[in-house]
């Protein structure tokens, strides 16, 4: 299990982060509804020859969760920019998944963050995105935030398991579920869903042609959350971008095919 044991105060919000390994820097940016734990099968391999930096997005994982908190894509790019500054990383290689992909794209195009190379895994980047469940919760956030614990656990298991192509055991699922349970975690789960808004990717879509570094796209052939057609579309919008479809993988490639991520990262970041 990957645990971000360090703490950084960003404008009064606590961000949990960690670092492991030695060598050239790689920054890992997770998506929703995950945390830095999502990298637990990838980190041990990449840390052999790289220094890995990871953190939990504000409102996720071990980072601060509170009532009224803005955890939308509108602030996640600014949080990433702050973390890069805190770590004193000028042009790191970056691996970003799902919402983390949108976060990395926005930080580059809006906040001026520079990367050596960017590896995106099934990113939220082009419309349409957002499952029927996400859209329904967005309309009824308060009703879901108060469901009994056993229903919350059942919802989380079904939702997260649906991101993977392979069956996930209860032991596999538990680290993904735990941050979203209890009096703090449960409302935080529905808060981040309610704040999902396509306007934050619409805002940067016209800027993709101005991207300033090479991008590689990995996409699960069996992604039921964001279909591979979105990857094909995104690859044509970025000026220096390759797309690789991964057989047998769903949206949660870190569990379905972590070896594909490791191999792609080592090959791509070697130039």
N, C-alpha and C positions, 0 to 999 in steps of 0.2 A: 504493500500500500504506500502511495506517495502522499506524504503529509507536509504541507507548507508550515513550518514551525516558526518562521520569522514574521515580524509584524512591521508594517509601514503605515504611518498616519498620512493619509491623503485628504487634505482639506477637511479634517475632522472625521473622516471615514477610515476605519481600520481595514487594511488589505493584508491578507495572509499570503506569504510567499516562501519560496525555498530555492535552494541551489545545490547542485551535486555534480561531481565530475571535475575534469580538468582538460584544458585545451580551448580551441575556438568556441565562441559563445553561440548557443542556440536558445532562442526564447520560445516557450510553449504557451499557446493561448487556447484555452478550452472553450467549449460552447455550452449550450443550454439543453437539458437541465443538469449539466454535469459539473465537475470541479476538476482541480488538478489531478485528482485520483485517476482520471480517464487515461493518463499517460503511464500508468504503473507497469504496463508490459513493454513500453517503448523506452523508458528512461534507462533501465539497466544496460541496455545495448548501446545506446548513443552516448552514455556517460563514460564509456571506455576511452573515448578520444575527444570528448567535448565537455565544456562547462554548460550545463543545462540550467536555465532560469525558468521558473514556473510560478504562477500565482493563481489565487481564486478571484475571479471577477467580483467587484463590489456587489453584494447581495447574494452571493453564491458560496457554497462550500463552507470553509472556515472564516471567510471574510465577513465583515459586519452586515447584519440584516436588521432593519428597523422599520417601524411603521412610517409611511409617508416617504420612504426613500425612493429616489430616482435610480433605477437600475437598467434603464433602457439603453439602446444603442447610442442614444444622444450623448451619454456620458462615458460609455465604455472605452471609446477611442481616446478620450482625455486621460482616463485612468492608465491605459497602456502607455501613452506618452510619458506620464509621470513616472511609471515604473522603469521605463528605459532610461530616463534621466537619473533616477535614483540609483540604478545599477551602473550608470556611466557607460552605457552601451551606445555607440554611435551608429554603426552599420552591422548589426547582428544578422545572422540567419534566423528566420522565424518559421515555425510550424504552427498553423492555426486551423481550428476545426469549427464547423457549424457557425454559431454566433461569433466565435473567435475570429473566423474568417472575415466577417463584416467588420469586426473591431479593428483588425489589422489593416484592411483596405481603407477604412475611414481614417485611421491614425496616419497613414501614409499620405492620403490625398487631402485631408483637412488640416492635420496638425504638423505636417512636414516631417514625420518620422521616416528615416531612411533605413532600408534593409539591404543587405548584400544580396540575398535571394529569399523568396517567399514560397513556402510549400503549403498549399491549401488543401484541406481534406473535407469534401462534401460541404463547402461553405454556404452560408446564407449570403447571397450576393445579388441575385436577379429575381424579379418578381415572376410568377407568384410564389410565395412561400407562406407557411402557416397551415397546419393541419386543421380539419374540422373541429377536433378537440380544442386546439388553441383558440380558434375563433369563438367557440361556444363559451369557454372559460372567460374570454375577454368581455363577454356580455353579462356574465353572472359571477364575477370574481368573489363577491362577498358571500354568496351562497356556498361556494366550494370551500372557502377559507375556514368554514366552521364545521365541516363534516367530521364524524367520529374518527378516532385514530385508525381503527381497523379498515375503514373505507379508504382513508387516505393512503394507507399502505398498499391496499389492493390497486388503487388508481395508479400509484407510482410504479408498482411492479409491472402492470400491463403497459403503461406508457413507455417506460424505459426499455423493457424487453422488446417492444416493437421497433426499437431503433437498430437492433441487431438481427442479422440473418440467421445466426446460430443460436440455439437455446442457451439462455443464461440461468445458472443455478441460483438458488436463494443466496448462497454465499457470494456469488459474483455480483448480485444486485444490491446487497446490503450497503456497501460503501456509497453507492449512488443514491440510495433511498434515505439514509440517516440524516443528511443535512436538511432534508425537506420535511422532517417530522417534528412534533412538539409545538409548544406555543409560539416559538420564534420561527422555526423552519417551515411549518405548514403555511402560514399566511405569506411567507416570503416566496414560496413556490408559485402561488397564484398571483402574487404581485408581479413577478417577472414575466409571467405569461400575459397578464393584462396589459403590460407596457410594450409588448411586441407591436411594432408598427412598420409597415413596408415603406413609409416615407423616408426612413433613415437609410435604406438602400437605394431608393429612388434618387435621393439627394446626390449620391456619388456615382451612380451608373453612368451619367454622361461624362464623367471624368476618367473612366477606366482607360481610355486611349492615352492618357497622360501618365500612365504608370511608369516609374523610373527604374525598375529592376526586373530581372527575369522572374517569372512565376511558373511553378509546376502545379498542376491540378491532379489530385487523386480522387476518384469517385467510385463508390461501391455500385457494382452492376445491379445489386438487389436493394438499393436504397429506396425504402418506402416512404421516407419523409420528404426528401427532395430528389426528384427523378434525375437520372443521368443526362436527360435532355437539357437540364439547366447547366450542367457542366459543359456540354457542347456549346451552348449559347455563350457562356462566360468566356470560354477559351477563345472565341472569335472577337471578343470585346477588349481583351487585354493584348497589348502590342507584342509581348515576348512571352508566350504562354504555351505550354504543352499539356495535354490531357491524357491520363492513363486510367482506364477502367479496370477495377479490381474484381475478378470473378469471385463469387461466394461471399462477398462482403455487402453488408447493408450500410446504414448511415453511421453506425458505431464501429468504424473500421478498427479502432484501437482494440476492440475485443474480437472482432471477426478475423482480422488479418494484420496484426501488429507487425509481422515480419515484412509486409509490403511497405509499411510506413518507414521502417528502419532502412530497408534496402533503397527506397526512393530517396530518403534524406541523405544517406551516405553518398549516393551517386550524384545527386543534384548539387549538394553543397560542396562537393569536391570540384565542381566547375566543369 
